[in-house]
Amino acid sequence: MATATHTTHQGHTHQHGAGCGHVAVPHGDHVDYVHDGCLHRAHEDHVDECEPTAHTEHQNHPHQHQEGCGHVAVPHGDHMDYVHDGHRHAEHNGHWDDH
């Protein structure tokens, strides 16, 4: 899995957690929350935007994600990620990336 950048989401006063009203997405050793078109993670006393810094292709992924495929769809910038096997998958140039 690609390492995420440490970008603080400025002016974020909402506390993410169980029952906060935002979709929770497992992501490695933490949980991201879908909020305002971004993926947020709690970090110390603030919230970071959780974005990959590298291109990591998910090898041997024959399943084609799409609306109604059975996996949670997560809006992510200009595309849709799908939560599958503990990862967020994003379509990219004919294959699926791990986000």
KOLPA-498837 format. One record per residue: residue in one letter; y, x, z negated of N, C-alpha, C in turn. Coordinates in steps of 0.1 Angstrom, whole numbers, plus 5000, padded with zeros to 4 digits. Each point is the difference from the previous one (the first is absolute). Example, Ala and Ser with C-alpha at 12.3 -4.5 7.8 and 13.67 -1.06 7.14 Angstrom:
KOLPA-498837
<semar code="A" n_Y="4943" n_X="5132" n_Z="4922" ca_Y="5012" ca_X="4991" ca_Z="5000" c_Y="5012" c_X="5009" c_Z="5000"/>
<semar code="S" n_Y="5011" n_X="4996" n_Z="5007" ca_Y="5011" ca_X="5009" ca_Z="5000" c_Y="5011" c_X="4992" c_Z="4992"/>
This chain:
KOLPA-498837
<semar code="M" n_Y="4988" n_X="5009" n_Z="5000" ca_Y="5012" ca_X="4991" ca_Z="5000" c_Y="5012" c_X="5009" c_Z="5000"/>
<semar code="A" n_Y="5010" n_X="4996" n_Z="5007" ca_Y="5013" ca_X="5007" ca_Z="5001" c_Y="5007" c_X="5000" c_Z="4987"/>
<semar code="T" n_Y="5007" n_X="5010" n_Z="4997" ca_Y="5009" ca_X="5001" ca_Z="4989" c_Y="5012" c_X="4991" c_Z="5002"/>
<semar code="A" n_Y="5005" n_X="4994" n_Z="4990" ca_Y="5012" ca_X="4991" ca_Z="5001" c_Y="5012" c_X="5008" c_Z="4996"/>
<semar code="T" n_Y="5011" n_X="4997" n_Z="5007" ca_Y="5013" ca_X="5006" ca_Z="4996" c_Y="5005" c_X="4994" c_Z="4987"/>
<semar code="H" n_Y="5009" n_X="5007" n_Z="4993" ca_Y="5006" ca_X="4995" ca_Z="4988" c_Y="5014" c_X="4995" c_Z="5004"/>
<semar code="T" n_Y="5001" n_X="4988" n_Z="5004" ca_Y="5013" ca_X="4994" ca_Z="5003" c_Y="5003" c_X="4989" c_Z="4991"/>
<semar code="T" n_Y="5010" n_X="5001" n_Z="4991" ca_Y="5003" ca_X="4990" ca_Z="4991" c_Y="5007" c_X="4988" c_Z="5007"/>
<semar code="H" n_Y="4995" n_X="4988" n_Z="4996" ca_Y="5006" ca_X="4988" ca_Z="5006" c_Y="5012" c_X="4997" c_Z="4991"/>
<semar code="Q" n_Y="5012" n_X="5003" n_Z="5005" ca_Y="5012" ca_X="4999" ca_Z="4992" c_Y="5004" c_X="4985" c_Z="4996"/>
<semar code="G" n_Y="5005" n_X="4998" n_Z="4989" ca_Y="5004" ca_X="4987" ca_Z="4995" c_Y="4989" c_X="4989" c_Z="4998"/>
<semar code="H" n_Y="4988" n_X="5005" n_Z="4998" ca_Y="4988" ca_X="4991" ca_Z="4998" c_Y="4999" c_X="4997" c_Z="4986"/>
<semar code="T" n_Y="5003" n_X="4988" n_Z="4996" ca_Y="4999" ca_X="4996" ca_Z="4986" c_Y="4988" c_X="4992" c_Z="4996"/>
<semar code="H" n_Y="4992" n_X="4995" n_Z="5010" ca_Y="4988" ca_X="4992" ca_Z="4998" c_Y="4989" c_X="5009" c_Z="4995"/>
<semar code="Q" n_Y="4993" n_X="4995" n_Z="4990" ca_Y="4988" ca_X="5007" ca_Z="4994" c_Y="4988" c_X="4995" c_Z="5007"/>
<semar code="H" n_Y="4993" n_X="5008" n_Z="5008" ca_Y="4988" ca_X="4997" ca_Z="5006" c_Y="4988" c_X="5001" c_Z="4990"/>
<semar code="G" n_Y="4991" n_X="4991" n_Z="5001" ca_Y="4988" ca_X="5000" ca_Z="4992" c_Y="4992" c_X="4987" c_Z="5002"/>
<semar code="A" n_Y="4989" n_X="4999" n_Z="4993" ca_Y="4991" ca_X="4988" ca_Z="5002" c_Y="5008" c_X="4987" c_Z="4998"/>
<semar code="G" n_Y="5000" n_X="4991" n_Z="5009" ca_Y="5007" ca_X="4987" ca_Z="4999" c_Y="5014" c_X="5001" c_Z="5004"/>
<semar code="C" n_Y="5005" n_X="5011" n_Z="5006" ca_Y="5015" ca_X="5001" ca_Z="5003" c_Y="5004" c_X="4992" c_Z="5012"/>
<semar code="G" n_Y="4990" n_X="4995" n_Z="5007" ca_Y="5003" ca_X="4992" ca_Z="5012" c_Y="4999" c_X="5007" c_Z="5013"/>
<semar code="H" n_Y="4998" n_X="5013" n_Z="5000" ca_Y="4998" ca_X="5008" ca_Z="5012" c_Y="4986" c_X="5004" c_Z="5003"/>
<semar code="V" n_Y="4996" n_X="5001" n_Z="5012" ca_Y="4986" ca_X="5004" ca_Z="5003" c_Y="4998" c_X="5014" c_Z="4995"/>
<semar code="A" n_Y="4989" n_X="5002" n_Z="4993" ca_Y="4996" ca_X="5013" ca_Z="4995" c_Y="4990" c_X="5006" c_Z="5009"/>
<semar code="V" n_Y="5001" n_X="5012" n_Z="5004" ca_Y="4992" ca_X="5007" ca_Z="5009" c_Y="4995" c_X="5013" c_Z="4994"/>
<semar code="P" n_Y="4987" n_X="5001" n_Z="4997" ca_Y="4994" ca_X="5013" ca_Z="4995" c_Y="5003" c_X="5011" c_Z="5009"/>
<semar code="H" n_Y="5004" n_X="5012" n_Z="4995" ca_Y="5004" ca_X="5011" ca_Z="5009" c_Y="4997" c_X="5013" c_Z="4992"/>
<semar code="G" n_Y="4988" n_X="5005" n_Z="5002" ca_Y="4996" ca_X="5013" ca_Z="4994" c_Y="5000" c_X="4998" c_Z="4985"/>
<semar code="D" n_Y="5008" n_X="5007" n_Z="4993" ca_Y="5000" ca_X="5000" ca_Z="4985" c_Y="5010" c_X="4991" c_Z="4994"/>
<semar code="H" n_Y="5006" n_X="4991" n_Z="5008" ca_Y="5010" ca_X="4991" ca_Z="4995" c_Y="5000" c_X="4987" c_Z="5008"/>
<semar code="V" n_Y="5009" n_X="4991" n_Z="4997" ca_Y="5001" ca_X="4987" ca_Z="5007" c_Y="5014" c_X="4999" c_Z="5006"/>
<semar code="D" n_Y="5000" n_X="4996" n_Z="5013" ca_Y="5013" ca_X="4998" ca_Z="5006" c_Y="5003" c_X="4985" c_Z="5000"/>
<semar code="Y" n_Y="5013" n_X="4996" n_Z="5000" ca_Y="5003" ca_X="4986" ca_Z="5001" c_Y="5009" c_X="4998" c_Z="5012"/>
<semar code="V" n_Y="4997" n_X="4989" n_Z="5008" ca_Y="5008" ca_X="4997" ca_Z="5012" c_Y="5012" c_X="4992" c_Z="4995"/>
<semar code="H" n_Y="5012" n_X="5006" n_Z="5004" ca_Y="5013" ca_X="4994" ca_Z="4996" c_Y="5010" c_X="5004" c_Z="5010"/>
<semar code="D" n_Y="5007" n_X="4991" n_Z="5005" ca_Y="5011" ca_X="5002" ca_Z="5009" c_Y="4996" c_X="5008" c_Z="5012"/>
<semar code="G" n_Y="4988" n_X="4998" n_Z="5005" ca_Y="4995" ca_X="5008" ca_Z="5012" c_Y="4996" c_X="5014" c_Z="4998"/>
<semar code="C" n_Y="5000" n_X="5004" n_Z="4987" ca_Y="4996" ca_X="5013" ca_Z="4996" c_Y="4988" c_X="5000" c_Z="4991"/>
<semar code="L" n_Y="4994" n_X="5011" n_Z="4998" ca_Y="4989" ca_X="5001" ca_Z="4990" c_Y="5006" c_X="5008" c_Z="4988"/>
<semar code="H" n_Y="5000" n_X="4994" n_Z="4988" ca_Y="5005" ca_X="5006" ca_Z="4988" c_Y="4990" c_X="5005" c_Z="4991"/>
<semar code="R" n_Y="5002" n_X="5010" n_Z="4993" ca_Y="4991" ca_X="5005" ca_Z="4989" c_Y="5008" c_X="5003" c_Z="4988"/>
<semar code="A" n_Y="4996" n_X="4997" n_Z="4988" ca_Y="5007" ca_X="5004" ca_Z="4988" c_Y="4998" c_X="5015" c_Z="4998"/>
<semar code="H" n_Y="5011" n_X="5007" n_Z="4997" ca_Y="4999" ca_X="5014" ca_Z="4997" c_Y="5010" c_X="5003" c_Z="4989"/>
<semar code="E" n_Y="4994" n_X="5004" n_Z="4989" ca_Y="5008" ca_X="5004" ca_Z="4988" c_Y="5009" c_X="4988" c_Z="4997"/>
<semar code="D" n_Y="5014" n_X="5002" n_Z="5000" ca_Y="5009" ca_X="4989" ca_Z="4996" c_Y="5007" c_X="4993" c_Z="5012"/>
<semar code="H" n_Y="4994" n_X="5002" n_Z="5012" ca_Y="5006" ca_X="4994" ca_Z="5013" c_Y="4989" c_X="4996" c_Z="5009"/>
<semar code="V" n_Y="5004" n_X="4995" n_Z="5012" ca_Y="4990" ca_X="4996" ca_Z="5010" c_Y="5002" c_X="5008" c_Z="5013"/>
<semar code="D" n_Y="4989" n_X="5005" n_Z="5005" ca_Y="5000" ca_X="5008" ca_Z="5012" c_Y="4995" c_X="4992" c_Z="5012"/>
<semar code="E" n_Y="5005" n_X="5003" n_Z="5012" ca_Y="4994" ca_X="4994" ca_Z="5012" c_Y="4988" c_X="5009" c_Z="5003"/>
<semar code="C" n_Y="4989" n_X="4994" n_Z="5002" ca_Y="4987" ca_X="5007" ca_Z="5002" c_Y="4997" c_X="5001" c_Z="5015"/>
<semar code="E" n_Y="5003" n_X="5011" n_Z="5006" ca_Y="4999" ca_X="5002" ca_Z="5014" c_Y="4992" c_X="5013" c_Z="5003"/>
<semar code="P" n_Y="4990" n_X="4999" n_Z="5009" ca_Y="4992" ca_X="5013" ca_Z="5003" c_Y="5009" c_X="5010" c_Z="5007"/>
<semar code="T" n_Y="4997" n_X="5013" n_Z="4999" ca_Y="5008" ca_X="5010" ca_Z="5006" c_Y="4992" c_X="5006" c_Z="5012"/>
<semar code="A" n_Y="4988" n_X="4996" n_Z="5002" ca_Y="4992" ca_X="5006" ca_Z="5011" c_Y="4992" c_X="4989" c_Z="5007"/>
<semar code="H" n_Y="4996" n_X="5004" n_Z="5012" ca_Y="4992" ca_X="4991" ca_Z="5008" c_Y="4985" c_X="5002" c_Z="4996"/>
<semar code="T" n_Y="4993" n_X="4990" n_Z="4994" ca_Y="4987" ca_X="5001" ca_Z="4996" c_Y="4992" c_X="4989" c_Z="5007"/>
<semar code="E" n_Y="4991" n_X="5004" n_Z="5009" ca_Y="4992" ca_X="4990" ca_Z="5008" c_Y="4988" c_X="4996" c_Z="4991"/>
<semar code="H" n_Y="4998" n_X="4987" n_Z="5000" ca_Y="4988" ca_X="4995" ca_Z="4993" c_Y="4988" c_X="5001" c_Z="5010"/>
<semar code="Q" n_Y="4991" n_X="5010" n_Z="4998" ca_Y="4989" ca_X="5002" ca_Z="5009" c_Y="4990" c_X="4989" c_Z="4999"/>
<semar code="N" n_Y="4993" n_X="4998" n_Z="5012" ca_Y="4989" ca_X="4990" ca_Z="5001" c_Y="5003" c_X="4987" c_Z="4994"/>
<semar code="H" n_Y="5011" n_X="4994" n_Z="5005" ca_Y="5005" ca_X="4987" ca_Z="4995" c_Y="4998" c_X="4990" c_Z="5012"/>
<semar code="P" n_Y="4989" n_X="4993" n_Z="5001" ca_Y="4998" ca_X="4992" ca_Z="5012" c_Y="5006" c_X="4986" c_Z="4998"/>
<semar code="H" n_Y="5003" n_X="4996" n_Z="4988" ca_Y="5006" ca_X="4987" ca_Z="4997" c_Y="5014" c_X="4999" c_Z="5006"/>
<semar code="Q" n_Y="5003" n_X="4989" n_Z="5007" ca_Y="5013" ca_X="4998" ca_Z="5006" c_Y="5008" c_X="4990" c_Z="4991"/>
<semar code="H" n_Y="5010" n_X="5005" n_Z="4993" ca_Y="5008" ca_X="4992" ca_Z="4991" c_Y="5010" c_X="4991" c_Z="5009"/>
<semar code="Q" n_Y="5001" n_X="4988" n_Z="4995" ca_Y="5010" ca_X="4991" ca_Z="5007" c_Y="5001" c_X="4988" c_Z="4990"/>
<semar code="E" n_Y="5009" n_X="4991" n_Z="5004" ca_Y="5002" ca_X="4988" ca_Z="4992" c_Y="4986" c_X="4992" c_Z="4999"/>
<semar code="G" n_Y="4997" n_X="4997" n_Z="4987" ca_Y="4987" ca_X="4993" ca_Z="4998" c_Y="4988" c_X="5008" c_Z="4999"/>
<semar code="C" n_Y="5001" n_X="5014" n_Z="5000" ca_Y="4988" ca_X="5009" ca_Z="4999" c_Y="4994" c_X="5000" c_Z="4987"/>
<semar code="G" n_Y="5006" n_X="4995" n_Z="4989" ca_Y="4994" ca_X="5000" ca_Z="4987" c_Y="5006" c_X="5010" c_Z="4991"/>
<semar code="H" n_Y="5009" n_X="5008" n_Z="5005" ca_Y="5006" ca_X="5011" ca_Z="4991" c_Y="5015" c_X="4996" c_Z="4998"/>
<semar code="V" n_Y="5005" n_X="5004" n_Z="4988" ca_Y="5014" ca_X="4997" ca_Z="4997" c_Y="5009" c_X="5007" c_Z="5009"/>
<semar code="A" n_Y="5009" n_X="4993" n_Z="5006" ca_Y="5010" ca_X="5005" ca_Z="5009" c_Y="5013" c_X="5003" c_Z="4992"/>
<semar code="V" n_Y="5005" n_X="5013" n_Z="5002" ca_Y="5012" ca_X="5004" ca_Z="4993" c_Y="5011" c_X="5004" c_Z="5009"/>
<semar code="P" n_Y="5011" n_X="4993" n_Z="5001" ca_Y="5011" ca_X="5005" ca_Z="5008" c_Y="5005" c_X="5014" c_Z="4996"/>
<semar code="H" n_Y="5001" n_X="5009" n_Z="5010" ca_Y="5004" ca_X="5014" ca_Z="4997" c_Y="5009" c_X="5005" c_Z="5011"/>
<semar code="G" n_Y="5013" n_X="4999" n_Z="4997" ca_Y="5009" ca_X="5005" ca_Z="5010" c_Y="4999" c_X="4991" c_Z="5013"/>
<semar code="D" n_Y="4997" n_X="5007" n_Z="5011" ca_Y="5000" ca_X="4993" ca_Z="5013" c_Y="4986" c_X="4996" c_Z="5004"/>
<semar code="H" n_Y="4990" n_X="5001" n_Z="4991" ca_Y="4986" ca_X="4996" ca_Z="5003" c_Y="4993" c_X="4993" c_Z="4988"/>
<semar code="M" n_Y="4988" n_X="4997" n_Z="5002" ca_Y="4992" ca_X="4994" ca_Z="4989" c_Y="4989" c_X="5009" c_Z="4996"/>
<semar code="D" n_Y="4998" n_X="5003" n_Z="4987" ca_Y="4989" ca_X="5007" ca_Z="4995" c_Y="4990" c_X="4990" c_Z="4995"/>
<semar code="Y" n_Y="4987" n_X="5004" n_Z="4999" ca_Y="4990" ca_X="4991" ca_Z="4995" c_Y="4992" c_X="5008" c_Z="4989"/>
<semar code="V" n_Y="4998" n_X="4993" n_Z="4989" ca_Y="4994" ca_X="5006" ca_Z="4988" c_Y="4985" c_X="4999" c_Z="5003"/>
<semar code="H" n_Y="4993" n_X="5011" n_Z="5000" ca_Y="4986" ca_X="5001" ca_Z="5004" c_Y="4993" c_X="5012" c_Z="4993"/>
<semar code="D" n_Y="4990" n_X="4998" n_Z="4992" ca_Y="4993" ca_X="5011" ca_Z="4994" c_Y="5009" c_X="5009" c_Z="4991"/>
<semar code="G" n_Y="5010" n_X="4994" n_Z="4994" ca_Y="5008" ca_X="5007" ca_Z="4991" c_Y="5011" c_X="5008" c_Z="5007"/>
<semar code="H" n_Y="5002" n_X="4997" n_Z="5013" ca_Y="5011" ca_X="5007" ca_Z="5008" c_Y="5008" c_X="4990" c_Z="5007"/>
<semar code="R" n_Y="5012" n_X="5004" n_Z="5004" ca_Y="5008" ca_X="4992" ca_Z="5009" c_Y="4998" c_X="5005" c_Z="5014"/>
<semar code="H" n_Y="4995" n_X="4992" n_Z="5009" ca_Y="4998" ca_X="5005" ca_Z="5013" c_Y="5011" c_X="4995" c_Z="5009"/>
<semar code="A" n_Y="5004" n_X="5008" n_Z="5010" ca_Y="5011" ca_X="4997" ca_Z="5009" c_Y="4995" c_X="5004" c_Z="5014"/>
<semar code="E" n_Y="5002" n_X="4991" n_Z="5010" ca_Y="4996" ca_X="5003" ca_Z="5013" c_Y="5010" c_X="5010" c_Z="5006"/>
<semar code="H" n_Y="4994" n_X="5010" n_Z="5007" ca_Y="5008" ca_X="5011" ca_Z="5005" c_Y="4993" c_X="5006" c_Z="5013"/>
<semar code="N" n_Y="5006" n_X="4998" n_Z="5011" ca_Y="4995" ca_X="5006" ca_Z="5013" c_Y="4985" c_X="4999" c_Z="5002"/>
<semar code="G" n_Y="4995" n_X="4988" n_Z="4998" ca_Y="4986" ca_X="4998" ca_Z="5003" c_Y="4990" c_X="5003" c_Z="4988"/>
<semar code="H" n_Y="5005" n_X="5004" n_Z="4989" ca_Y="4992" ca_X="5002" ca_Z="4988" c_Y="5007" c_X="4995" c_Z="4988"/>
<semar code="W" n_Y="4993" n_X="5001" n_Z="4988" ca_Y="5006" ca_X="4995" ca_Z="4988" c_Y="5004" c_X="5012" c_Z="4991"/>
<semar code="D" n_Y="5012" n_X="5000" n_Z="4994" ca_Y="5004" ca_X="5010" ca_Z="4991" c_Y="4998" c_X="4995" c_Z="4985"/>
<semar code="D" n_Y="4998" n_X="5010" n_Z="4991" ca_Y="5001" ca_X="4997" ca_Z="4986" c_Y="5014" c_X="5002" c_Z="4996"/>
<semar code="H" n_Y="5006" n_X="4990" n_Z="4993" ca_Y="5013" ca_X="5001" ca_Z="4994" c_Y="4999" c_X="5002" c_Z="4985"/>
